[in-house]
Amino acid sequence: MIDKIDINSELYFFDIEEAEEDILYVKDGQKYIELFMLWHAIELIEGFIRIGKLSIEATTQRLIEYRIKDA
């Protein structure tokens, strides 16, 4: 989904050398917003796993909520 963050949004991964740690990254005229550095997302997911057994959907929703509240 474009211009909206939700569980059905498409994700794209870019090399740090390509995106240069920019929050807003433009490639071929398309704008992308960095939600998390990959290492940060991994830390958050590991933390959610330690909290308790969460489904993939629940973990994804927590990541989205974290990003929206932390933005």
JOCOR-V437978 format. One line per field, one symbol per residue. psi: psi as a letter, one per 30 degrees, with the letter a starting at -180 (. if undefined). A space follows every 10 residues. Layout:
# JOCOR-V437978
psi = ???
This chain:
# JOCOR-V437978
psi = kkgkjafgkk kkkkkeeefh gkekkkkhfk kkkkekkeee eeeeeeeeee eljkleeeee eeeeeeeeff .
